[in-house]
Amino acid sequence: MTIGEVLRHNAKTAQVFMRHGMHCLGCAAATGESIAQAAAVHGIELNKLLAELNEA
């Protein structure tokens, strides 16, 4: 699932992405980049990020 898909499903997840330094939520990378890819690029533990997104 891409960042864009997550945001369309639940807009509250934007706060989670922002908190982890993912500020380019509207750019082209967000529409094509998977959550796993974004976590790797930003040095974020994937399971932690997924847990926070699921709680949002």
Phi, psi and omega in degrees: 000139180271165177300317179300319179296319179297315180296321178292327180286322182208103183297337180295341180291343178304321179298322179294312179300315181298318180300332180264012176085012178266087187266350184264060185287339181257359183278171184300326180298324182294331181279338183243352184267130178286163178298319179298317179296315180297318179299317180296316181297323184265002178067036182252138177294120186302313183298323178294314180298315180298320179298317180293321178295321179292332179281339184291000000 
